[in-house]
């Protein structure tokens, strides 16, 4: 009798999972919380996994062009971090607002929030595009690039920054799907965009038939092309209304009330991500002082780290959606339980990743570069940074959960304390005053990530995020 019930429950779970992966709607504010987390986390983790694969494949092809090309990509990536800050901040606010409206059973309000997110994203992209088109060499030089690296990466920088609206819209529109609980749609779009990107990478970088070899600039063109196709698909799905909301063309107009709320939350979200990512610019600037080999090794290691962290970020996104929808449905205790379950799950995943990185760091780095000095720096970075992954696992979920509640100020303040008052000063002291070189920077990263996680857990337990209005 009991065995039959268990078998029926198992069968029901897999049948529900299959329906979920086909994109059928699911109510995440009732029923089994473990099932809700699983149904959201699987497509979100797969979505981020594909993004992680792209990051690694991209640097693999660029790595064939030499250390200067990899360094140029790394430094431009530091500049693109500013775009990601804008896109991620807007995405945080959009997910929180859309999820809250879905929890309140207000799909019309969710679609209006989506429309304002699109308009705000386009407006934010304009100044960044102008800077990238007019001052690419100056921007790379400011980041610490040598004349040869700046010359190699000038057009790469121009293409990526000049078309930054593509990055922002891809983030914002996928944030809409996550907020509604349509995580499978977000996953499919990003898979399409990145698969196309990876197919075009070698064609545009090395040339083939009538296609010229554009070198490192070809990597940027492939990226923009793949992401643009993804945006067109996102808009088609939203306008068609095949998800949980439908975006009407009449809604693509300025709504001051919604725009003001979205701008308020997103501005803090942008600041939050900018605080953390700008600290990585500072780290990049410190590492650049130790030469192109150190910078290239660090760039490759960071791409591998991103490979691990993006799926983990997907778990955080799942927690954010559950927090937003359950707060909207008036179920704060269910929202809190979802965060703890997501945090422990993420800890298991990143713990396994840390073991792999520590044991196999050198063969992994050898895939991307044959240069011993580049590999040595990358191996050291990978092993030291991954030692803090158990802490980082909880820190990521907690931060995203605050954002899902619309409380973007709390993680902003915590990021500032961890990255600017701990990480940057410690990185400089350990690398220069203590004479540890680039290894000192990596130690500072691990310490800051652990400190951020502990602080986030302590603040989360206080529960003020449950009372956030949006």
C-alpha positions as a Markdown table, in Angstrom:
| # | Residue | x | y | z |
|---|---|---|---|---|
| 1 | Unk | 0.0 | 0.0 | 0.0 |
| 2 | Unk | 2.7 | 2.4 | 1.1 |
| 3 | Unk | 5.0 | 1.2 | -1.7 |
| 4 | Unk | 2.2 | 1.9 | -4.3 |
| 5 | Unk | 1.7 | 5.4 | -2.9 |
| 6 | Unk | 5.5 | 6.1 | -3.2 |
| 7 | Unk | 5.5 | 4.7 | -6.7 |
| 8 | Unk | 2.5 | 6.9 | -7.6 |
| 9 | Unk | 4.2 | 10.0 | -6.0 |
| 10 | Unk | 7.4 | 9.3 | -8.0 |
| 11 | Unk | 5.5 | 8.8 | -11.2 |
| 12 | Unk | 3.6 | 12.0 | -10.5 |
| 13 | Unk | 6.9 | 13.9 | -9.9 |
| 14 | Unk | 8.5 | 12.9 | -13.2 |
| 15 | Unk | 5.3 | 13.5 | -15.1 |
| 16 | Unk | 5.1 | 17.0 | -13.5 |
| 17 | Unk | 8.8 | 17.6 | -14.3 |
| 18 | Unk | 8.3 | 16.7 | -17.9 |
| 19 | Unk | 5.3 | 19.1 | -18.2 |
| 20 | Unk | 7.4 | 21.8 | -16.5 |
| 21 | Unk | 10.3 | 21.3 | -19.0 |
| 22 | Unk | 7.8 | 21.6 | -21.8 |
| 23 | Unk | 7.0 | 25.1 | -20.5 |
| 24 | Unk | 3.6 | 24.3 | -18.9 |
| 25 | Unk | 2.7 | 26.8 | -16.1 |
| 26 | Unk | 3.2 | 25.8 | -12.4 |
| 27 | Unk | 2.0 | 27.4 | -9.2 |
| 28 | Unk | 5.1 | 28.0 | -7.1 |
| 29 | Unk | 3.1 | 29.5 | -4.1 |
| 30 | Unk | 1.5 | 26.2 | -3.1 |
| 31 | Unk | 2.3 | 22.5 | -2.9 |
| 32 | Unk | 5.7 | 20.8 | -2.3 |
| 33 | Unk | 8.4 | 23.4 | -1.7 |
| 34 | Unk | 11.2 | 20.9 | -2.7 |
| 35 | Unk | 9.3 | 20.3 | -5.9 |
| 36 | Unk | 8.9 | 24.0 | -6.6 |
| 37 | Unk | 12.6 | 24.6 | -6.1 |
| 38 | Unk | 13.5 | 21.7 | -8.4 |
| 39 | Unk | 11.1 | 22.8 | -11.1 |
| 40 | Unk | 12.6 | 26.3 | -11.1 |
| 41 | Unk | 16.2 | 25.4 | -10.4 |
| 42 | Unk | 16.7 | 22.8 | -13.2 |
| 43 | Unk | 15.9 | 25.1 | -16.1 |
| 44 | Unk | 17.7 | 28.1 | -14.4 |
| 45 | Unk | 20.8 | 26.0 | -13.7 |
| 46 | Unk | 20.8 | 24.6 | -17.3 |
| 47 | Unk | 20.3 | 28.2 | -18.6 |
| 48 | Unk | 23.4 | 29.4 | -16.7 |
| 49 | Unk | 25.3 | 26.3 | -17.5 |
| 50 | Unk | 25.0 | 27.1 | -21.2 |
| 51 | Unk | 26.2 | 30.7 | -20.5 |
| 52 | Unk | 29.1 | 29.2 | -18.6 |
| 53 | Unk | 30.0 | 26.8 | -21.5 |
| 54 | Unk | 30.0 | 29.8 | -23.8 |
| 55 | Unk | 32.4 | 31.8 | -21.6 |
| 56 | Unk | 34.9 | 28.9 | -21.7 |
| 57 | Unk | 34.5 | 28.2 | -25.4 |
| 58 | Unk | 35.0 | 31.8 | -26.2 |
| 59 | Unk | 38.3 | 32.1 | -24.3 |
| 60 | Unk | 39.3 | 28.7 | -25.8 |
| 61 | Unk | 39.2 | 30.1 | -29.4 |
| 62 | Unk | 40.6 | 33.5 | -28.4 |
| 63 | Unk | 43.4 | 31.7 | -26.6 |
| 64 | Unk | 44.7 | 30.5 | -29.9 |
| 65 | Unk | 45.5 | 34.1 | -30.8 |
| 66 | Unk | 48.1 | 34.6 | -28.0 |
| 67 | Unk | 48.4 | 36.2 | -24.6 |
| 68 | Unk | 47.7 | 39.8 | -26.0 |
| 69 | Unk | 44.4 | 38.7 | -27.4 |
| 70 | Unk | 43.4 | 37.0 | -24.1 |
| 71 | Unk | 44.5 | 40.0 | -22.1 |
| 72 | Unk | 42.5 | 42.3 | -24.4 |
| 73 | Unk | 39.4 | 40.1 | -23.9 |
| 74 | Unk | 40.0 | 40.1 | -20.2 |
| 75 | Unk | 40.3 | 43.9 | -20.0 |
| 76 | Unk | 37.3 | 44.5 | -22.2 |
| 77 | Unk | 35.4 | 42.1 | -20.1 |
| 78 | Unk | 36.3 | 44.3 | -17.1 |
| 79 | Unk | 34.6 | 47.2 | -19.0 |
| 80 | Unk | 31.7 | 45.1 | -20.0 |
| 81 | Unk | 31.2 | 44.4 | -16.3 |
| 82 | Unk | 29.7 | 47.9 | -16.1 |
| 83 | Unk | 27.1 | 46.8 | -18.7 |
| 84 | Unk | 26.5 | 43.6 | -16.8 |
| 85 | Unk | 26.0 | 45.8 | -13.7 |
| 86 | Unk | 23.2 | 47.7 | -15.4 |
| 87 | Unk | 21.7 | 44.6 | -16.9 |
| 88 | Unk | 21.8 | 42.6 | -13.7 |
| 89 | Unk | 20.4 | 45.5 | -11.6 |
| 90 | Unk | 17.6 | 46.0 | -14.0 |
| 91 | Unk | 17.0 | 42.2 | -14.1 |
| 92 | Unk | 16.9 | 42.0 | -10.3 |
| 93 | Unk | 14.2 | 44.8 | -10.1 |
| 94 | Unk | 12.3 | 43.3 | -13.1 |
| 95 | Unk | 12.2 | 39.8 | -11.6 |
| 96 | Unk | 11.2 | 41.1 | -8.2 |
| 97 | Unk | 8.4 | 43.3 | -9.5 |
| 98 | Unk | 7.1 | 40.7 | -12.1 |
| 99 | Unk | 7.2 | 37.9 | -9.5 |
| 100 | Unk | 5.4 | 40.0 | -6.9 |
| 101 | Unk | 2.6 | 40.8 | -9.4 |
| 102 | Unk | 2.3 | 37.1 | -10.4 |
| 103 | Unk | 2.0 | 36.2 | -6.7 |
| 104 | Unk | -0.8 | 38.7 | -6.4 |
| 105 | Unk | -2.5 | 37.2 | -9.5 |
| 106 | Unk | -2.0 | 40.3 | -11.5 |
| 107 | Unk | -0.5 | 39.3 | -14.9 |
| 108 | Unk | -1.5 | 42.6 | -16.5 |
| 109 | Unk | 0.6 | 44.4 | -13.9 |
| 110 | Unk | 3.5 | 42.0 | -14.6 |
| 111 | Unk | 3.4 | 42.8 | -18.3 |
| 112 | Unk | 3.4 | 46.6 | -17.6 |
| 113 | Unk | 6.4 | 46.1 | -15.4 |
| 114 | Unk | 8.1 | 44.2 | -18.2 |
| 115 | Unk | 7.5 | 47.0 | -20.7 |
| 116 | Unk | 9.0 | 49.6 | -18.4 |
| 117 | Unk | 12.1 | 47.4 | -17.9 |
| 118 | Unk | 12.6 | 47.3 | -21.6 |
| 119 | Unk | 12.4 | 51.1 | -22.0 |
| 120 | Unk | 14.7 | 51.7 | -19.0 |
| 121 | Unk | 17.2 | 49.2 | -20.4 |
| 122 | Unk | 17.3 | 51.0 | -23.8 |
| 123 | Unk | 17.8 | 54.4 | -22.1 |
| 124 | Unk | 20.7 | 53.1 | -20.0 |
| 125 | Unk | 22.5 | 51.6 | -23.0 |
| 126 | Unk | 23.0 | 54.9 | -24.8 |
| 127 | Unk | 25.9 | 56.6 | -22.9 |
| 128 | Unk | 27.8 | 53.3 | -22.7 |
| 129 | Unk | 27.5 | 52.8 | -26.4 |
| 130 | Unk | 28.8 | 56.3 | -27.1 |
| 131 | Unk | 31.8 | 55.8 | -24.8 |
| 132 | Unk | 32.7 | 52.4 | -26.4 |
| 133 | Unk | 32.4 | 53.8 | -30.0 |
| 134 | Unk | 34.4 | 57.0 | -29.4 |
| 135 | Unk | 37.1 | 56.0 | -26.8 |
| 136 | Unk | 37.9 | 52.3 | -27.1 |
| 137 | Unk | 41.7 | 52.7 | -26.9 |
| 138 | Unk | 41.6 | 55.2 | -24.1 |
| 139 | Unk | 39.3 | 52.9 | -22.1 |
| 140 | Unk | 41.6 | 49.9 | -22.5 |
| 141 | Unk | 44.6 | 52.0 | -21.6 |
| 142 | Unk | 42.8 | 53.2 | -18.5 |
| 143 | Unk | 42.4 | 49.5 | -17.6 |
| 144 | Unk | 46.1 | 49.0 | -17.7 |
| 145 | Unk | 46.5 | 47.7 | -21.2 |
| 146 | Unk | 49.9 | 48.0 | -23.0 |
| 147 | Unk | 49.9 | 49.7 | -26.4 |
| 148 | Unk | 49.9 | 46.3 | -28.2 |
| 149 | Unk | 47.0 | 45.0 | -26.1 |
| 150 | Unk | 45.0 | 48.2 | -26.6 |
| 151 | Unk | 45.6 | 48.0 | -30.4 |
| 152 | Unk | 44.6 | 44.3 | -30.5 |
| 153 | Unk | 41.4 | 44.8 | -28.5 |
| 154 | Unk | 40.2 | 48.2 | -29.8 |
| 155 | Unk | 37.6 | 46.9 | -32.3 |
| 156 | Unk | 36.6 | 44.1 | -29.9 |
| 157 | Unk | 35.8 | 46.8 | -27.3 |
| 158 | Unk | 34.0 | 49.0 | -29.8 |
| 159 | Unk | 31.7 | 46.2 | -31.0 |
| 160 | Unk | 30.8 | 44.9 | -27.5 |
| 161 | Unk | 30.2 | 48.3 | -25.8 |
| 162 | Unk | 28.7 | 49.9 | -28.9 |
| 163 | Unk | 26.0 | 47.2 | -29.0 |
| 164 | Unk | 25.6 | 46.9 | -25.2 |
| 165 | Unk | 21.8 | 47.3 | -25.6 |
| 166 | Unk | 21.8 | 43.7 | -26.8 |
| 167 | Unk | 23.3 | 42.5 | -23.5 |
| 168 | Unk | 20.9 | 44.6 | -21.4 |
| 169 | Unk | 17.8 | 43.5 | -23.2 |
| 170 | Unk | 18.7 | 39.9 | -23.1 |
| 171 | Unk | 19.1 | 40.1 | -19.4 |
| 172 | Unk | 16.0 | 42.1 | -18.8 |
| 173 | Unk | 13.7 | 40.0 | -20.9 |
| 174 | Unk | 15.0 | 36.7 | -19.4 |
| 175 | Unk | 14.4 | 38.3 | -16.0 |
| 176 | Unk | 10.8 | 38.8 | -17.0 |
| 177 | Unk | 10.4 | 35.1 | -17.8 |
| 178 | Unk | 12.1 | 34.1 | -14.5 |
| 179 | Unk | 9.8 | 36.4 | -12.6 |
| 180 | Unk | 6.7 | 34.8 | -14.1 |
| 181 | Unk | 8.1 | 31.3 | -13.4 |
| 182 | Unk | 8.6 | 30.6 | -17.1 |
| 183 | Unk | 12.2 | 29.5 | -16.4 |
| 184 | Unk | 12.1 | 27.0 | -19.3 |
| 185 | Unk | 11.6 | 29.8 | -21.8 |
| 186 | Unk | 14.5 | 31.7 | -20.4 |
| 187 | Unk | 16.6 | 28.6 | -20.6 |
| 188 | Unk | 15.7 | 27.9 | -24.3 |
| 189 | Unk | 16.4 | 31.4 | -25.3 |
| 190 | Unk | 19.9 | 31.5 | -23.8 |
| 191 | Unk | 20.7 | 28.1 | -25.1 |
| 192 | Unk | 19.8 | 29.2 | -28.6 |
| 193 | Unk | 21.8 | 32.5 | -28.3 |
| 194 | Unk | 24.9 | 30.8 | -26.9 |
| 195 | Unk | 24.9 | 27.8 | -29.3 |
| 196 | Unk | 24.7 | 30.2 | -32.2 |
| 197 | Unk | 27.5 | 32.2 | -30.6 |
| 198 | Unk | 29.8 | 29.2 | -30.2 |
| 199 | Unk | 29.1 | 28.1 | -33.8 |
| 200 | Unk | 30.0 | 31.5 | -35.2 |
| 201 | Unk | 33.1 | 32.0 | -32.9 |
| 202 | Unk | 35.6 | 30.0 | -35.0 |
| 203 | Unk | 34.1 | 31.2 | -38.3 |
| 204 | Unk | 34.5 | 34.9 | -37.5 |
| 205 | Unk | 37.8 | 34.6 | -35.5 |
| 206 | Unk | 39.7 | 32.4 | -38.0 |
| 207 | Unk | 37.7 | 32.9 | -41.2 |
| 208 | Unk | 36.2 | 30.3 | -43.6 |
| 209 | Unk | 35.6 | 30.6 | -47.3 |
| 210 | Unk | 34.2 | 34.0 | -48.1 |
| 211 | Unk | 34.2 | 35.0 | -44.4 |
| 212 | Unk | 37.4 | 36.9 | -43.5 |
| 213 | Unk | 39.5 | 36.2 | -40.4 |
| 214 | Unk | 38.5 | 39.1 | -38.0 |
| 215 | Unk | 40.7 | 37.8 | -35.1 |
| 216 | Unk | 39.6 | 38.8 | -31.6 |
| 217 | Unk | 37.0 | 41.2 | -33.2 |
| 218 | Unk | 35.3 | 38.2 | -34.7 |
| 219 | Unk | 34.5 | 36.9 | -31.2 |
| 220 | Unk | 32.6 | 40.1 | -30.4 |
| 221 | Unk | 30.7 | 39.9 | -33.7 |
| 222 | Unk | 29.7 | 36.3 | -33.0 |
| 223 | Unk | 28.5 | 37.3 | -29.5 |
| 224 | Unk | 26.4 | 40.2 | -30.7 |
| 225 | Unk | 24.8 | 38.1 | -33.4 |
| 226 | Unk | 23.9 | 35.2 | -31.1 |
| 227 | Unk | 22.4 | 37.5 | -28.5 |
| 228 | Unk | 20.4 | 39.5 | -31.1 |
| 229 | Unk | 18.7 | 36.4 | -32.3 |
| 230 | Unk | 17.9 | 35.5 | -28.7 |
| 231 | Unk | 16.3 | 39.0 | -28.2 |
| 232 | Unk | 14.1 | 38.6 | -31.3 |
| 233 | Unk | 12.9 | 35.2 | -30.0 |
| 234 | Unk | 12.2 | 36.7 | -26.5 |
| 235 | Unk | 10.1 | 39.5 | -27.9 |
| 236 | Unk | 8.2 | 37.2 | -30.2 |
| 237 | Unk | 7.2 | 34.9 | -27.3 |
| 238 | Unk | 6.2 | 37.9 | -25.1 |
| 239 | Unk | 4.1 | 39.5 | -27.8 |
| 240 | Unk | 2.5 | 36.3 | -28.9 |
| 241 | Unk | 1.6 | 35.6 | -25.2 |
| 242 | Unk | 2.7 | 31.9 | -25.1 |
| 243 | Unk | 4.0 | 32.4 | -21.6 |
| 244 | Unk | 2.2 | 33.5 | -18.4 |
| 245 | Unk | 2.0 | 37.1 | -19.6 |
| 246 | Unk | 1.5 | 38.9 | -22.9 |
| 247 | Unk | 3.3 | 42.1 | -23.8 |
| 248 | Unk | 1.1 | 44.4 | -25.8 |
| 249 | Unk | 2.6 | 47.1 | -28.1 |
| 250 | Unk | 0.4 | 49.7 | -26.4 |
| 251 | Unk | 2.3 | 49.0 | -23.2 |
| 252 | Unk | 5.6 | 50.1 | -24.7 |
| 253 | Unk | 5.2 | 53.7 | -23.5 |
| 254 | Unk | 6.4 | 55.6 | -20.4 |
| 255 | Unk | 4.4 | 54.8 | -17.3 |
| 256 | Unk | 5.8 | 57.2 | -14.7 |
| 257 | Unk | 4.4 | 55.4 | -11.6 |
| 258 | Unk | 5.8 | 52.0 | -12.6 |
| 259 | Unk | 9.0 | 53.4 | -14.0 |
| 260 | Unk | 9.7 | 55.3 | -10.8 |
| 261 | Unk | 9.3 | 52.1 | -8.7 |
| 262 | Unk | 11.3 | 50.1 | -11.1 |
| 263 | Unk | 14.0 | 52.8 | -11.3 |
| 264 | Unk | 14.3 | 53.0 | -7.5 |
| 265 | Unk | 14.8 | 49.3 | -7.0 |
| 266 | Unk | 16.9 | 48.8 | -10.1 |
| 267 | Unk | 19.2 | 51.8 | -9.3 |
| 268 | Unk | 20.1 | 50.1 | -6.1 |
| 269 | Unk | 20.5 | 46.8 | -7.9 |
| 270 | Unk | 22.8 | 48.4 | -10.4 |
| 271 | Unk | 24.8 | 49.9 | -7.6 |
| 272 | Unk | 24.9 | 46.6 | -5.8 |
| 273 | Unk | 26.3 | 44.7 | -8.8 |
| 274 | Unk | 28.6 | 47.6 | -9.7 |
| 275 | Unk | 30.0 | 47.7 | -6.2 |
| 276 | Unk | 31.0 | 44.0 | -6.5 |
| 277 | Unk | 32.0 | 44.0 | -10.2 |
| 278 | Unk | 33.9 | 47.3 | -10.0 |
| 279 | Unk | 36.0 | 45.7 | -7.3 |
| 280 | Unk | 36.9 | 43.1 | -9.9 |
| 281 | Unk | 38.1 | 46.0 | -12.1 |
| 282 | Unk | 40.3 | 47.1 | -9.2 |
| 283 | Unk | 41.7 | 43.5 | -8.9 |
| 284 | Unk | 42.3 | 43.4 | -12.7 |
| 285 | Unk | 44.2 | 46.7 | -12.4 |
| 286 | Unk | 46.4 | 45.3 | -9.6 |
| 287 | Unk | 47.1 | 42.1 | -11.5 |
| 288 | Unk | 47.9 | 44.0 | -14.7 |
| 289 | Unk | 50.9 | 45.4 | -12.9 |
| 290 | Unk | 52.4 | 41.9 | -13.0 |
| 291 | Unk | 52.4 | 41.6 | -16.8 |
| 292 | Unk | 50.4 | 40.0 | -19.6 |
| 293 | Unk | 51.1 | 36.4 | -18.5 |
| 294 | Unk | 49.6 | 37.1 | -15.1 |
| 295 | Unk | 46.6 | 38.9 | -16.6 |
| 296 | Unk | 46.1 | 36.1 | -19.2 |
| 297 | Unk | 46.3 | 33.4 | -16.5 |
| 298 | Unk | 43.8 | 35.2 | -14.3 |
| 299 | Unk | 41.4 | 35.8 | -17.3 |
| 300 | Unk | 41.4 | 32.1 | -18.1 |
| 301 | Unk | 40.9 | 31.1 | -14.5 |
| 302 | Unk | 38.1 | 33.6 | -14.1 |
| 303 | Unk | 36.3 | 32.1 | -17.1 |
| 304 | Unk | 36.6 | 28.6 | -15.5 |
| 305 | Unk | 35.3 | 30.1 | -12.2 |
| 306 | Unk | 32.4 | 31.6 | -14.0 |
| 307 | Unk | 31.8 | 28.2 | -15.6 |
| 308 | Unk | 31.1 | 26.9 | -12.1 |
| 309 | Unk | 29.4 | 29.9 | -10.6 |
| 310 | Unk | 26.8 | 30.6 | -13.4 |
| 311 | Unk | 24.9 | 27.3 | -12.7 |
| 312 | Unk | 25.2 | 28.1 | -9.0 |
| 313 | Unk | 23.7 | 31.6 | -9.8 |
| 314 | Unk | 20.8 | 29.7 | -11.4 |
| 315 | Unk | 20.0 | 28.3 | -8.0 |
| 316 | Unk | 20.1 | 31.8 | -6.5 |
| 317 | Unk | 17.7 | 33.0 | -9.3 |
| 318 | Unk | 15.3 | 30.1 | -8.4 |
| 319 | Unk | 15.3 | 31.3 | -4.8 |
| 320 | Unk | 14.7 | 34.9 | -5.9 |
| 321 | Unk | 11.6 | 33.9 | -7.9 |
| 322 | Unk | 10.2 | 31.8 | -5.0 |
| 323 | Unk | 10.8 | 34.6 | -2.5 |
| 324 | Unk | 9.0 | 37.2 | -4.8 |
| 325 | Unk | 6.0 | 35.1 | -5.7 |
| 326 | Unk | 5.5 | 33.8 | -2.1 |
| 327 | Unk | 5.7 | 37.2 | -0.6 |
| 328 | Unk | 3.2 | 38.4 | -3.2 |
| 329 | Unk | 0.9 | 35.5 | -2.1 |
| 330 | Unk | 1.3 | 36.5 | 1.6 |
| 331 | Unk | 3.4 | 33.4 | 2.5 |
| 332 | Unk | 6.7 | 34.8 | 4.0 |
| 333 | Unk | 7.5 | 31.6 | 6.0 |
| 334 | Unk | 7.4 | 29.5 | 2.7 |
| 335 | Unk | 9.6 | 32.1 | 1.1 |
| 336 | Unk | 12.2 | 31.7 | 3.9 |
| 337 | Unk | 12.2 | 27.9 | 3.8 |
| 338 | Unk | 12.8 | 28.0 | 0.1 |
| 339 | Unk | 16.0 | 30.1 | 0.7 |
| 340 | Unk | 17.5 | 27.7 | 3.2 |
| 341 | Unk | 16.8 | 24.6 | 1.0 |
| 342 | Unk | 18.3 | 26.4 | -2.0 |
| 343 | Unk | 21.4 | 27.4 | 0.0 |
| 344 | Unk | 22.1 | 23.9 | 1.3 |
| 345 | Unk | 21.6 | 22.5 | -2.3 |
| 346 | Unk | 24.0 | 25.1 | -3.7 |
| 347 | Unk | 26.6 | 24.3 | -1.0 |
| 348 | Unk | 26.7 | 20.6 | -2.1 |
| 349 | Unk | 27.1 | 21.6 | -5.7 |
| 350 | Unk | 29.9 | 24.1 | -5.2 |
| 351 | Unk | 31.6 | 21.9 | -2.8 |
| 352 | Unk | 32.0 | 19.2 | -5.5 |
| 353 | Unk | 33.1 | 21.8 | -8.0 |
| 354 | Unk | 35.8 | 23.0 | -5.5 |
| 355 | Unk | 37.2 | 19.5 | -5.2 |
| 356 | Unk | 37.4 | 19.2 | -9.0 |
| 357 | Unk | 39.1 | 22.6 | -9.4 |
| 358 | Unk | 41.7 | 21.9 | -6.7 |
| 359 | Unk | 42.6 | 18.5 | -8.0 |
| 360 | Unk | 42.5 | 19.1 | -11.8 |
| 361 | Unk | 43.5 | 22.8 | -11.9 |
| 362 | Unk | 46.6 | 22.3 | -14.1 |
| 363 | Unk | 45.1 | 20.1 | -16.8 |
| 364 | Unk | 42.1 | 22.4 | -17.0 |
| 365 | Unk | 44.3 | 25.4 | -17.6 |
| 366 | Unk | 46.4 | 23.5 | -20.2 |
| 367 | Unk | 43.4 | 23.2 | -22.4 |
| 368 | Unk | 43.4 | 27.0 | -22.9 |
| 369 | Unk | 47.0 | 27.9 | -22.9 |
| 370 | Unk | 50.3 | 26.1 | -23.6 |
| 371 | Unk | 52.4 | 28.8 | -21.9 |
| 372 | Unk | 53.8 | 27.7 | -18.5 |
| 373 | Unk | 53.8 | 31.1 | -16.9 |
| 374 | Unk | 50.2 | 31.7 | -17.9 |
| 375 | Unk | 49.1 | 28.3 | -16.6 |
| 376 | Unk | 51.0 | 28.7 | -13.3 |
| 377 | Unk | 49.1 | 31.9 | -12.4 |
| 378 | Unk | 45.8 | 30.4 | -13.5 |
| 379 | Unk | 46.3 | 27.2 | -11.4 |
| 380 | Unk | 47.1 | 29.2 | -8.3 |
| 381 | Unk | 44.0 | 31.4 | -8.8 |
| 382 | Unk | 41.7 | 28.5 | -9.3 |
| 383 | Unk | 42.9 | 26.6 | -6.3 |
| 384 | Unk | 42.9 | 29.5 | -3.9 |
| 385 | Unk | 39.5 | 31.0 | -4.9 |
| 386 | Unk | 37.7 | 27.7 | -5.0 |
| 387 | Unk | 38.7 | 27.1 | -1.4 |
| 388 | Unk | 35.9 | 29.5 | -0.3 |
| 389 | Unk | 33.1 | 27.9 | -2.4 |
| 390 | Unk | 31.3 | 26.4 | 0.6 |
| 391 | Unk | 30.8 | 29.9 | 1.9 |
| 392 | Unk | 30.1 | 31.5 | -1.5 |
| 393 | Unk | 27.3 | 29.0 | -2.1 |
| 394 | Unk | 25.2 | 30.4 | 0.7 |
| 395 | Unk | 26.3 | 34.0 | 0.0 |
| 396 | Unk | 25.0 | 33.8 | -3.6 |
| 397 | Unk | 21.6 | 32.4 | -2.6 |
| 398 | Unk | 21.1 | 34.9 | 0.3 |
| 399 | Unk | 22.0 | 37.9 | -1.9 |
| 400 | Unk | 19.6 | 36.8 | -4.7 |
| 401 | Unk | 16.9 | 36.2 | -2.1 |
| 402 | Unk | 17.1 | 39.8 | -0.8 |
| 403 | Unk | 16.8 | 40.9 | -4.4 |
| 404 | Unk | 13.8 | 38.7 | -5.0 |
| 405 | Unk | 12.1 | 40.4 | -2.1 |
| 406 | Unk | 12.8 | 43.8 | -3.6 |
| 407 | Unk | 15.4 | 44.6 | -0.8 |
| 408 | Unk | 18.3 | 45.5 | -3.0 |
| 409 | Unk | 19.9 | 47.9 | -0.4 |
| 410 | Unk | 20.9 | 45.1 | 2.0 |
| 411 | Unk | 23.1 | 43.2 | -0.4 |
| 412 | Unk | 24.5 | 46.4 | -1.8 |
| 413 | Unk | 25.8 | 47.5 | 1.7 |
| 414 | Unk | 27.1 | 44.0 | 2.3 |
| 415 | Unk | 28.9 | 43.9 | -1.0 |
| 416 | Unk | 30.5 | 47.3 | -0.3 |
| 417 | Unk | 31.8 | 46.1 | 3.1 |
| 418 | Unk | 33.2 | 42.8 | 1.7 |
| 419 | Unk | 34.6 | 44.0 | -1.6 |
| 420 | Unk | 35.8 | 47.5 | -0.9 |
| 421 | Unk | 36.7 | 47.5 | 2.8 |
| 422 | Unk | 38.1 | 44.0 | 2.8 |
| 423 | Unk | 39.0 | 42.7 | -0.6 |
| 424 | Unk | 40.6 | 45.6 | -2.4 |
| 425 | Unk | 42.8 | 46.8 | 0.5 |
| 426 | Unk | 43.8 | 43.3 | 1.4 |
| 427 | Unk | 44.6 | 42.4 | -2.2 |
| 428 | Unk | 47.0 | 45.4 | -2.5 |
| 429 | Unk | 48.6 | 44.7 | 0.8 |
| 430 | Unk | 49.1 | 41.0 | 0.2 |
| 431 | Unk | 50.3 | 41.4 | -3.4 |
| 432 | Unk | 52.6 | 44.4 | -2.8 |
| 433 | Unk | 53.5 | 44.9 | 0.9 |
| 434 | Unk | 53.6 | 41.2 | 1.7 |
| 435 | Unk | 55.3 | 40.4 | -1.6 |
| 436 | Unk | 52.9 | 37.6 | -2.6 |
| 437 | Unk | 52.3 | 39.0 | -6.1 |
| 438 | Unk | 49.2 | 37.9 | -7.9 |
| 439 | Unk | 48.7 | 35.1 | -5.3 |
| 440 | Unk | 48.0 | 37.8 | -2.7 |
| 441 | Unk | 45.0 | 39.0 | -4.8 |
| 442 | Unk | 43.6 | 35.5 | -5.0 |
| 443 | Unk | 43.8 | 35.0 | -1.2 |
| 444 | Unk | 42.0 | 38.3 | -0.7 |
| 445 | Unk | 39.2 | 37.2 | -3.0 |
| 446 | Unk | 38.7 | 34.0 | -1.0 |
| 447 | Unk | 38.6 | 35.8 | 2.3 |
| 448 | Unk | 36.2 | 38.5 | 1.1 |
| 449 | Unk | 33.8 | 35.8 | -0.3 |
| 450 | Unk | 33.7 | 34.0 | 3.0 |
| 451 | Unk | 33.2 | 37.2 | 5.0 |
| 452 | Unk | 30.3 | 38.2 | 2.7 |
| 453 | Unk | 28.5 | 34.8 | 3.1 |
| 454 | Unk | 28.7 | 34.9 | 6.9 |
| 455 | Unk | 27.4 | 38.5 | 7.0 |
| 456 | Unk | 24.6 | 37.7 | 4.6 |
| 457 | Unk | 23.4 | 34.8 | 6.7 |
| 458 | Unk | 23.4 | 36.8 | 9.9 |
| 459 | Unk | 21.3 | 39.7 | 8.3 |
| 460 | Unk | 18.9 | 37.2 | 6.5 |
| 461 | Unk | 18.0 | 35.6 | 9.8 |
| 462 | Unk | 16.8 | 39.0 | 11.1 |
| 463 | Unk | 13.9 | 38.8 | 8.7 |
| 464 | Unk | 13.5 | 42.5 | 7.7 |
| 465 | Unk | 13.4 | 41.5 | 4.0 |
| 466 | Unk | 10.0 | 40.0 | 4.5 |
| 467 | Unk | 8.4 | 43.4 | 5.0 |
| 468 | Unk | 9.8 | 45.0 | 1.8 |
| 469 | Unk | 7.1 | 46.6 | -0.4 |
| 470 | Unk | 7.5 | 46.8 | -4.1 |
